[in-house]
Amino acid sequence: MIDIKFIESAREIRKKYITLHDQLDESKKDVTQLASFLDEKLKELAYLNENVVKTAKDKDELISVTKTLISKLDEIENRERIMTKRIDDINEDIEKLKLEEIDLMKKIKNKYPDLSNQEIIKEVHQRLWS
């Protein structure tokens, strides 16, 4: 029987995994919202291009519209940057969790060299869900 400290470590890894999985689900919702946001901003940009830039009466008006266009593009870039960072952070945490899992498996394997990987996985799973 595998020592309880290893099972507890596996339980903690599982909890972290579930939390990260939930964060990814939240991120999917955020990506959908970002897509809507981008669609809205693209429509605004198209409107400005079609109706304002082409009809600008003087240089000052054109500069003002250009600043508005740049502001809209900055909004898009900022939202995308925030989303990318969030997803990158989650991916980084998943990679760390993967390394923790590998390390735990090595520790169990060192303590119980006669057990196969499948036997270790089977016992850990049984004890996690019992």
C-alpha positions as CSV (number, residue, x, y, z in Angstrom):
1,M,0.0,0.0,0.0
2,I,1.3,3.4,-1.0
3,D,2.2,5.8,1.9
4,I,-0.6,8.3,2.7
5,K,1.8,11.3,2.2
6,F,2.1,10.3,-1.5
7,I,-1.7,10.0,-1.8
8,E,-2.1,13.5,-0.1
9,S,0.4,14.9,-2.6
10,A,-1.6,13.4,-5.5
11,R,-4.8,14.8,-3.9
12,E,-3.3,18.3,-3.9
13,I,-2.1,18.0,-7.5
14,R,-5.7,17.0,-8.4
15,K,-7.2,20.0,-6.6
16,K,-4.8,22.3,-8.4
17,Y,-5.7,20.6,-11.7
18,I,-9.4,21.1,-11.1
19,T,-8.8,24.8,-10.2
20,L,-6.8,25.3,-13.4
21,H,-9.4,23.5,-15.4
22,D,-12.1,25.8,-14.0
23,Q,-9.9,28.8,-14.8
24,L,-9.6,27.6,-18.4
25,D,-13.4,27.3,-18.6
26,E,-13.7,30.9,-17.4
27,S,-11.1,31.9,-20.0
28,K,-13.2,30.3,-22.7
29,K,-16.1,32.6,-21.7
30,D,-13.7,35.6,-21.7
31,V,-12.5,34.7,-25.2
32,T,-16.1,34.7,-26.4
33,Q,-16.6,38.1,-24.8
34,L,-13.3,39.3,-26.4
35,A,-14.6,38.1,-29.8
36,S,-17.8,40.2,-29.3
37,F,-15.7,43.1,-28.1
38,L,-13.5,42.8,-31.2
39,D,-16.5,42.6,-33.5
40,E,-17.9,45.8,-32.0
41,K,-14.6,47.6,-32.3
42,L,-14.2,46.5,-35.9
43,K,-17.6,47.9,-36.7
44,E,-16.7,51.2,-35.1
45,L,-13.4,51.3,-37.0
46,A,-15.2,50.5,-40.3
47,Y,-17.8,53.2,-39.6
48,L,-15.1,55.8,-38.8
49,N,-13.2,54.8,-41.9
50,E,-16.3,54.9,-44.2
51,N,-18.0,58.0,-42.8
52,V,-15.5,60.2,-41.1
53,V,-12.0,59.7,-42.5
54,K,-13.2,60.0,-46.1
55,T,-15.3,63.1,-45.3
56,A,-12.8,64.9,-43.1
57,K,-12.8,68.6,-44.1
58,D,-9.4,69.6,-42.9
59,K,-6.2,68.3,-41.4
60,D,-7.2,68.9,-37.8
61,E,-10.4,66.9,-38.3
62,L,-8.4,64.1,-39.9
63,I,-5.9,64.1,-37.0
64,S,-8.8,63.9,-34.5
65,V,-10.3,61.0,-36.3
66,T,-6.9,59.3,-36.6
67,K,-6.4,59.7,-32.8
68,T,-9.8,58.1,-32.3
69,L,-8.9,55.2,-34.6
70,I,-5.6,54.7,-32.7
71,S,-7.5,54.8,-29.4
72,K,-9.9,52.0,-30.6
73,L,-6.9,50.0,-31.8
74,D,-5.2,50.4,-28.4
75,E,-8.4,49.2,-26.7
76,I,-8.3,46.1,-28.9
77,E,-4.6,45.5,-28.2
78,N,-5.0,45.9,-24.4
79,R,-7.9,43.5,-24.2
80,E,-6.0,40.9,-26.3
81,R,-2.8,41.4,-24.1
82,I,-4.7,40.8,-20.9
83,M,-6.4,37.7,-22.3
84,T,-3.1,36.3,-23.6
85,K,-1.3,36.9,-20.3
86,R,-4.1,35.2,-18.4
87,I,-4.0,32.1,-20.7
88,D,-0.2,32.1,-20.6
89,D,-0.2,32.1,-16.8
90,I,-2.7,29.2,-16.7
91,N,-0.5,27.3,-19.2
92,E,2.6,28.0,-17.1
93,D,0.8,26.7,-14.0
94,I,-0.3,23.5,-15.9
95,E,3.4,22.9,-16.9
96,K,4.4,23.3,-13.2
97,L,1.7,20.9,-12.2
98,K,2.9,18.4,-14.8
99,L,6.4,18.6,-13.3
100,E,5.0,18.1,-9.8
101,E,3.1,15.0,-11.0
102,I,6.3,13.6,-12.6
103,D,8.3,14.3,-9.5
104,L,5.6,12.6,-7.3
105,M,5.7,9.5,-9.6
106,K,9.5,9.3,-9.3
107,K,9.3,9.5,-5.5
108,I,6.6,6.8,-5.4
109,K,8.7,4.7,-7.8
110,N,11.8,5.1,-5.7
111,K,9.9,4.0,-2.5
112,Y,8.1,1.1,-4.2
113,P,10.4,-0.1,-7.0
114,D,8.6,-3.4,-7.3
115,L,5.3,-1.7,-8.4
116,S,4.8,-1.0,-12.1
117,N,3.6,2.4,-13.3
118,Q,0.2,1.0,-13.9
119,E,-0.1,-0.5,-10.4
120,I,0.9,2.8,-8.9
121,I,-1.6,4.7,-11.0
122,K,-4.3,2.2,-10.2
123,E,-3.7,2.4,-6.4
124,V,-3.5,6.2,-6.3
125,H,-6.7,6.5,-8.3
126,Q,-8.5,4.1,-6.1
127,R,-7.5,5.9,-3.0
128,L,-8.2,9.3,-4.4
129,W,-11.8,8.3,-5.2
130,S,-12.5,6.1,-2.2
